[in-house]
Amino acid sequence: MTDAPERFIKRDSFSFSQVEGALCAWEWMLDDQSHPKLDEWHDALGAPGMRMLAMQAGDICDRVYKHMESLGFEFTDAYDFEFVPAVCLKLDWDALAKDNQYNDGRYDPDVNEIVLAMIAADKAANTDPSRRSFHTASLTLDQFSFLCRAEAEKQWGYSDLVADHADRVRSAWVEDQEPAEFIKWLGEKYDLTPKQEMGLAS
């Protein structure tokens, strides 16, 4: 995972790509003002407050995009009208607004989780790989292991599952298995308790 930057509301300078992300997020926020994630905040904060939220949302979009690029993904859909809205729909806007406008908690969503959710949604919506929004050449072993670690943390709360079974991971990579499906199988094989169930039990 890419390291989270300093607290967003403390910044006083921004890169070109962060500004572009903010403008794209703002366009989406204006086009979809009645969306349940945004509706109450438009009323509560007005345009000035919502612009500040757009800056933070755009920064997150920029981080997700760069993270996916680092994993070797290529994008077929437009950044402004497809990618940014897809990320924005996965954000917790209540937490973002409370952080950004009221200094109430820090909102730094897990970039890995957003990436995995976007890849999963893309695969579910497009069974034909040629029609997907995100493409990648064959993953390197490091990239495959990275995705497996993220999935192991997400599914089982135990990212070291990958290090514990490095030979199996390498075999799965050679066989071009899907990281999510492989990690699900591996966790079930060793009778691990799903992370979701651990959370319910706590």
NORUR-V757943 format. One record per helix or strand of 3 or more residues. SS is the DSSP state (~ for helix, > for strand). FROM is the first residue (numbers start at 1). TO is the last residue. If there is no record, write none. Layout:
ss;from;to
SS;FROM;TO
SS;FROM;TO
This chain:
ss;from;to
~;8;10
~;16;31
~;39;70
>;73;75
~;79;88
~;93;102
~;111;125
~;129;131
>;134;136
~;141;156
~;161;164
~;166;174
~;179;189
~;195;201
